[in-house]
Each structure stands twice: as C-alpha cells, then as structure tokens.
C-alpha cells in the first residue's frame, strides 16, 4: 500500500493528519509516482471528512515551500493581499482587483495572488491583464513594480509549477461536484507571503477555518469574510449587499461575528449592483467606476473593502475613517492615474 493510500485510510476513519503526514501527502500529490486515481481518493476522503484549520495550514506551508520565490521579502512585512477563494458561482465583479489600485494609490503595498477565471467569466488575472499587467513578468520586474507602482500581481501558474501534477485530478473531481483542499489553498500560498490579508471565501463555514489557518501560519493581521446573499447562496467577498460573516486573525483576532453595511454608515445595496461579466463587460465597469457612473452598491462595496484593508494594515484607526479617503482615490482620479502608470510600466 502506498503512503498516500495509507493516509487515505487514516482520513477515512476520521483521524486528523499530523504536519508530517501532510508533508508526505503534499509530496505525493505534487509528484508523479502516484496515479490520479489514488490522488483523487485521498483528496475526496479528506474533503468528505472536512479539512481542519491545522491541516489547511500544513498544506499551505508545504506548497509555499514548493513555490518559486519572487524575492520580495523586503516588502512582505508591510504588504497585504486582497484575495478570494473563488468557487462561489455568484457572478460578481472583480472587487478585489480595484481595491488593489485604491490601496496602491494610498501608499499601501499590495501583493495580490490569483489566477484566470475558472468558475467565473473573468478572474483577477484576466482583469488585471486587461488593465496592462504582464502576467508573465519575471521576478526582477515584479520587484521594480513594487517600488514604482506599489503593487504586484503573482500569477499563480507561474509560481506553483508542481500544481500541474494535481490539475488533472482536480478537474476530474470538479466534474463530479467535489471540492478539495485546493479550492481553499490559493489565498494561503501567496509566494510573496504578505503579512496582512483581506480574504473572501465561498462559504460561511470556511470563514473560521481559514482565519484559524492564517493564525497558525503566523499572519500579522487580517480578516476572513463571506457574504451571505440568501439562505442558499453566498459570495467570496465582503459586500454592502449581504450580511457578512467575518472572523479576524493576528492583530485583528477580536473580530468574530457579522458585519452589515449599516455598521459603517453605508446603505444596504441590491446584489444586482455587484454583477460582473466577461472581460469586456468588466473593463467597461472599470471605466464607469473611475468616471463615477457605476452602481452605488458596487462603489460602496469597493470603498468598504479598501477601508477595511487600510484598517488591517494600520493606516486608519477605524474602518469608518478609511471610507472617505478610499472613495476620493477611486472617484477623484488617483485610480485612473494608477491604471495609466501600470500600462506604461509594463509597456516599457
């Protein structure tokens, strides 16, 4: 019996994997010695039992170690990632991508990690590439981007080469409607390892687990959130159109409960205000946003996320105090200027 098959038996009996077991599993999943069938049986058993926060953190540590190092340690202690797990099928706009531009305009260093759309028509990589970011930029260019633009985008496939050995089994499991631990690992394996995180996740149940996983990994400060659209649907975003299940970690670990738009003096929006589409649609929405023509709920949601991120990194003492500066950066020309500077940087 192979080591991965043995671990499948352990998981199937309800046992929690120790960090050493997780490292063995990660090595087997990232390698070529095991068949896709054996890998699928392990991942399916783990998902059915439910991954613990400690296991998620151990998998994240294992795949962080296997990632290509972009050499951005000098920025990591003050940087933040604004990221979602994806997989919510809610059809929302790329909120986090615009938050990145607001934060960079405010002087907050951002290291965003993401991919092209898999369960959506337009992922963060698709939109940022449409705004001029070079997804294949080498590490030395990315380091210059941190200095000159204040933000960087780490395109996941370029930094996690071992995932190519996991992709076929993930695809096969997804076709059967089976989520795996890899559906939640993305936000935890940013190769830049920023000390701060604002994380959106696809289910309310995963909020405390992911917050606890970041706690185990030693994140300096952050918040995990899930927007509840109705009894059956949710979104991997913090929004003004939903009740938001939130849990903090690190220096923000006192946060644990529900946030509503009214808690921050904002109006509750219709979820229709947050709708996105394909790349062409979302680029048009970006133009509408910077011109002040976008739906109020979308503007408020983006501003709220930016204010929360400013609070996480300590730029403002309270979330409310970040709302006005974030709105001015979005609507007053700073974000539009940042888009122009981004296009120019990557062209040169």
C-alpha positions as CSV (number, residue, x, y, z in Angstrom):
1,X,0.0,0.0,0.0
2,X,1.4,3.4,-0.9
3,X,1.9,6.2,1.7
4,X,-0.9,8.2,0.1
5,X,-3.3,5.2,0.2
6,X,-2.4,4.7,3.8
7,X,-3.2,8.3,4.6
8,X,-6.5,7.9,2.8
9,X,-7.4,5.1,5.2
10,X,-6.4,7.3,8.2
11,X,-8.5,10.2,6.9
12,X,-11.5,7.9,6.2
13,X,-11.5,6.7,9.8
14,X,-11.8,10.4,11.0
15,X,-8.2,10.9,12.0
16,X,-6.6,14.3,11.8
17,X,-3.3,14.3,9.8
18,X,-0.2,15.5,11.6
19,X,2.1,18.0,9.9
20,X,4.4,15.2,8.9
21,X,1.6,13.3,7.3
22,X,0.5,16.4,5.4
23,X,4.0,16.9,4.1
24,X,4.0,13.2,2.8
25,X,0.6,13.8,1.2
26,X,1.8,17.1,-0.4
27,X,4.9,15.4,-1.8
28,X,2.8,12.6,-3.3
29,X,0.2,15.0,-4.8
30,X,2.9,17.2,-6.3
31,X,4.8,14.3,-7.7
32,X,4.3,11.7,-10.5
33,X,4.7,8.5,-8.6
34,X,1.1,8.2,-7.6
35,X,-1.8,7.7,-10.0
36,X,-4.5,10.3,-10.4
37,X,-6.9,7.7,-9.0
38,X,-5.0,7.4,-5.8
39,X,-4.7,11.2,-5.5
40,X,-8.4,11.6,-6.1
41,X,-9.3,9.0,-3.5
42,X,-7.2,10.9,-0.9
43,X,-8.5,14.3,-1.8
44,X,-12.1,13.1,-1.8
45,X,-11.7,11.4,1.6
46,X,-10.2,14.5,3.1
47,X,-12.9,16.7,1.7
48,X,-15.7,14.4,2.9
49,X,-14.2,14.3,6.4
50,X,-13.6,18.1,6.4
51,X,-10.1,19.7,6.5
52,X,-9.2,21.1,9.8
53,X,-7.5,24.5,10.2
54,X,-4.2,22.8,11.2
55,X,-4.3,20.6,8.1
56,X,-5.1,23.5,5.9
57,X,-2.1,25.5,7.4
58,X,0.2,22.5,7.0
59,X,-0.8,22.0,3.3
60,X,-0.3,25.8,2.8
61,X,3.2,25.6,4.4
62,X,4.1,22.6,2.2
63,X,3.1,24.3,-1.0
64,X,4.6,27.6,0.0
65,X,7.9,25.7,0.3
66,X,7.4,24.4,-3.3
67,X,6.6,27.7,-4.8
68,X,9.0,29.8,-6.8
69,X,10.4,32.6,-4.5
70,X,10.0,36.0,-6.1
71,X,12.5,37.6,-3.7
72,X,10.2,40.2,-2.2
73,X,11.0,39.7,1.4
74,X,11.9,43.3,1.8
75,X,8.3,44.4,1.2
76,X,6.4,41.5,2.8
77,X,6.2,42.7,6.4
78,X,4.1,45.8,5.3
79,X,2.2,44.3,2.4
80,X,-1.4,43.0,2.1
81,X,-3.1,40.5,-0.2
82,X,-6.8,41.2,-1.2
83,X,-7.9,37.8,-2.4
84,X,-10.9,35.4,-2.7
85,X,-11.1,31.7,-2.9
86,X,-13.4,31.8,-5.9
87,X,-15.9,29.0,-6.4
88,X,-19.0,30.9,-5.3
89,X,-20.6,31.0,-8.7
90,X,-22.2,34.3,-7.7
91,X,-21.2,36.2,-10.9
92,X,-19.8,39.2,-9.1
93,X,-17.4,41.9,-10.4
94,X,-13.7,41.7,-9.6
95,X,-13.9,43.8,-6.5
96,X,-10.5,42.9,-5.1
97,X,-8.7,44.0,-8.2
98,X,-9.9,47.6,-7.9
99,X,-9.3,47.6,-4.2
100,X,-5.6,46.8,-5.1
101,X,-5.4,50.0,-7.1
102,X,-7.0,52.1,-4.4
103,X,-4.6,50.8,-1.8
104,X,-1.5,51.3,-4.0
105,X,-2.7,54.8,-4.6
106,X,-2.9,55.3,-0.9
107,X,0.7,54.1,-0.3
108,X,-0.2,50.6,0.9
109,X,2.0,47.9,-0.6
110,X,-0.1,45.2,-2.2
111,X,0.9,41.7,-3.2
112,X,-2.1,40.1,-5.0
113,X,-2.0,36.4,-5.8
114,X,-4.6,35.0,-8.3
115,X,-5.5,33.2,-11.5
116,X,-7.6,33.4,-14.5
117,X,-11.3,32.8,-14.2
118,X,-12.1,29.1,-13.5
119,X,-15.6,29.3,-12.0
120,X,-16.2,32.8,-13.3
121,X,-16.1,34.5,-16.7
122,X,-13.4,36.9,-15.6
123,X,-10.8,36.2,-12.9
124,X,-8.5,38.7,-11.3
125,X,-5.7,37.8,-13.7
126,X,-8.0,38.4,-16.7
127,X,-9.0,41.8,-15.5
128,X,-5.5,43.0,-14.4
129,X,-4.0,41.8,-17.6
130,X,-6.7,43.8,-19.4
131,X,-5.6,46.8,-17.4
132,X,-2.0,46.4,-18.5
133,X,-0.4,44.0,-16.1
134,X,2.1,41.5,-17.6
135,X,1.2,38.1,-16.1
136,X,4.5,36.6,-17.2
137,X,6.7,39.4,-15.8
138,X,9.9,38.0,-14.3
139,X,10.7,38.5,-10.6
140,X,13.1,41.4,-11.2
141,X,10.3,43.3,-13.0
142,X,7.9,42.5,-10.2
143,X,10.3,43.9,-7.6
144,X,10.5,47.1,-9.6
145,X,6.7,47.2,-9.8
146,X,6.6,47.2,-6.0
147,X,8.9,50.1,-5.9
148,X,7.3,52.1,-8.8
149,X,3.6,51.1,-8.7
150,X,3.2,50.0,-5.1
151,X,1.6,46.7,-6.1
152,X,2.4,43.4,-7.8
153,X,0.3,40.5,-9.1
154,X,1.6,37.0,-8.7
155,X,0.1,34.8,-11.4
156,X,-0.5,31.5,-9.7
157,X,0.5,29.2,-12.5
158,X,3.9,31.0,-12.9
159,X,4.8,30.4,-9.2
160,X,3.4,27.0,-8.4
161,X,4.9,24.6,-11.0
162,X,4.0,21.5,-9.0
163,X,0.3,22.2,-9.4
164,X,0.5,20.8,-13.0
165,X,0.7,17.3,-11.4
166,X,-2.5,18.0,-9.5
167,X,-4.6,19.8,-12.1
168,X,-6.0,16.6,-13.9
169,X,-7.3,15.1,-10.7
170,X,-8.8,18.4,-9.5
171,X,-10.5,18.7,-12.9
172,X,-11.9,15.2,-12.7
173,X,-13.2,15.7,-9.1
174,X,-14.7,19.1,-10.0
175,X,-16.6,17.4,-12.8
176,X,-18.3,15.3,-10.1
177,X,-19.0,18.3,-8.0
178,X,-16.3,17.5,-5.5
179,X,-14.4,20.4,-3.9
180,X,-10.9,19.7,-2.5
181,X,-8.4,21.4,-0.2
182,X,-7.0,23.1,-3.3
183,X,-10.2,25.1,-3.6
184,X,-9.2,27.0,-0.5
185,X,-5.4,26.9,-0.6
186,X,-4.9,29.7,-3.1
187,X,-5.2,32.6,-0.7
188,X,-2.8,30.9,1.7
189,X,0.0,30.2,-0.7
190,X,0.8,33.7,-2.0
191,X,4.5,33.3,-2.9
192,X,5.3,36.8,-1.6
193,X,4.0,35.9,1.8
194,X,2.5,39.3,2.7
195,X,2.0,39.8,6.4
196,X,-1.6,41.1,6.1
197,X,-4.6,39.6,4.3
198,X,-8.2,40.5,3.5
199,X,-9.7,37.2,2.4
200,X,-13.1,36.4,0.9
201,X,-14.2,32.7,1.0
202,X,-17.0,30.8,-0.8
203,X,-18.9,29.6,2.4
204,X,-19.7,30.9,5.8
205,X,-18.5,27.6,7.3
206,X,-15.0,28.1,5.9
207,X,-14.5,31.6,7.4
208,X,-13.3,30.4,10.9
209,X,-11.2,27.6,9.5
210,X,-9.3,29.9,7.1
211,X,-8.9,32.5,9.8
212,X,-7.5,29.9,12.1
213,X,-5.2,28.6,9.4
214,X,-3.8,32.0,8.9
215,X,-3.3,32.3,12.6
216,X,-1.3,29.0,12.6
217,X,0.8,30.4,9.7
218,X,1.6,33.5,11.7
219,X,-0.1,36.2,9.7
220,X,0.3,39.6,11.3
221,X,-3.2,40.8,10.8
222,X,-6.2,40.0,8.6
223,X,-9.9,39.3,8.2
224,X,-11.7,36.4,6.5
225,X,-15.2,37.1,5.2
226,X,-18.1,35.6,3.4
227,X,-21.1,37.5,2.0
228,X,-24.5,35.7,2.5
229,X,-26.7,36.5,-0.4
230,X,-29.7,34.4,0.8
231,X,-30.2,31.1,2.5
232,X,-28.6,29.1,-0.3
233,X,-26.1,31.4,-2.0
234,X,-23.1,33.4,-1.0
235,X,-20.1,35.3,-2.4
236,X,-16.4,35.3,-1.6
237,X,-16.5,39.0,-0.9
238,X,-17.2,41.5,1.9
239,X,-20.1,43.5,0.4
240,X,-22.8,46.1,1.2
241,X,-25.4,43.9,-0.4
242,X,-25.1,41.0,2.0
243,X,-24.8,40.0,5.6
244,X,-21.1,39.3,6.1
245,X,-19.7,36.5,8.3
246,X,-16.3,37.8,9.4
247,X,-13.5,36.5,11.6
248,X,-10.2,38.2,12.3
249,X,-6.7,36.8,12.9
250,X,-3.4,38.1,14.1
251,X,-3.8,41.6,15.5
252,X,-7.5,41.6,14.3
253,X,-8.4,38.3,16.0
254,X,-11.0,40.1,18.2
255,X,-13.3,40.3,15.2
256,X,-15.8,37.4,15.1
257,X,-19.4,37.9,14.0
258,X,-21.5,39.6,11.4
259,X,-20.9,42.9,9.6
260,X,-23.6,44.8,7.8
261,X,-23.4,47.9,5.5
262,X,-25.2,50.0,8.2
263,X,-22.5,49.2,10.7
264,X,-20.3,51.6,8.7
265,X,-22.8,54.2,7.8
266,X,-23.4,52.7,4.3
267,X,-26.7,51.9,2.6
268,X,-27.7,48.3,2.0
269,X,-27.3,47.6,-1.7
270,X,-29.1,45.3,-4.1
271,X,-26.9,42.4,-5.1
272,X,-27.6,43.2,-8.7
273,X,-25.3,46.3,-8.2
274,X,-22.3,43.9,-7.9
275,X,-22.9,41.9,-11.0
276,X,-19.9,41.4,-13.3
277,X,-19.5,39.6,-16.6
278,X,-16.8,38.7,-19.1
279,X,-13.6,40.7,-19.6
280,X,-15.2,43.3,-21.9
281,X,-18.0,43.9,-19.5
282,X,-15.7,44.2,-16.5
283,X,-13.3,46.6,-18.3
284,X,-16.4,48.8,-19.1
285,X,-17.3,48.7,-15.4
286,X,-13.8,49.9,-14.5
287,X,-14.3,52.9,-16.8
288,X,-17.7,53.5,-15.2
289,X,-16.2,53.3,-11.7
290,X,-13.5,55.8,-12.2
291,X,-15.9,58.1,-14.0
292,X,-18.4,58.0,-11.2
293,X,-21.1,56.2,-13.3
294,X,-21.0,52.8,-11.7
295,X,-23.9,51.4,-9.4
296,X,-23.8,52.9,-5.9
297,X,-23.7,49.4,-4.3
298,X,-20.6,48.5,-6.3
299,X,-18.8,51.7,-5.4
300,X,-19.7,51.4,-1.8
301,X,-18.6,47.7,-1.7
302,X,-15.2,48.6,-3.2
303,X,-14.8,51.5,-0.9
304,X,-15.7,49.4,2.2
305,X,-13.2,46.7,1.2
306,X,-10.4,49.3,0.7
307,X,-11.2,50.9,4.1
308,X,-11.1,47.5,5.9
309,X,-7.7,46.8,4.3
310,X,-6.4,50.2,5.4
311,X,-7.6,49.3,8.9
312,X,-6.0,45.9,8.8
313,X,-2.5,47.4,7.9
314,X,-3.0,50.2,10.5
315,X,-3.2,53.1,8.0
316,X,-6.5,54.2,9.7
317,X,-7.6,53.6,13.3
318,X,-11.2,52.6,12.4
319,X,-12.8,51.2,9.3
320,X,-15.1,54.2,9.0
321,X,-12.1,56.6,8.8
322,X,-10.9,54.8,5.7
323,X,-14.2,55.3,3.7
324,X,-13.8,58.9,2.6
325,X,-10.1,58.6,1.6
326,X,-10.9,55.4,-0.4
327,X,-13.8,57.0,-2.1
328,X,-11.8,60.0,-3.1
329,X,-9.0,57.8,-4.5
330,X,-11.5,55.8,-6.6
331,X,-13.5,58.7,-7.9
332,X,-11.0,61.6,-7.8
333,X,-8.6,60.4,-10.5
334,X,-6.0,58.5,-8.5
335,X,-7.1,55.0,-9.5
336,X,-7.4,56.2,-13.2
337,X,-3.8,57.5,-12.9
338,X,-2.6,54.3,-11.4
339,X,-4.1,52.3,-14.3
340,X,-2.3,54.6,-16.7
341,X,1.0,54.2,-14.8
342,X,0.5,50.4,-14.8
343,X,0.1,50.3,-18.6
344,X,3.2,52.5,-19.1
345,X,5.3,50.5,-16.6
346,X,4.6,47.1,-18.3
347,X,5.0,48.6,-21.8
348,X,8.4,49.8,-21.0
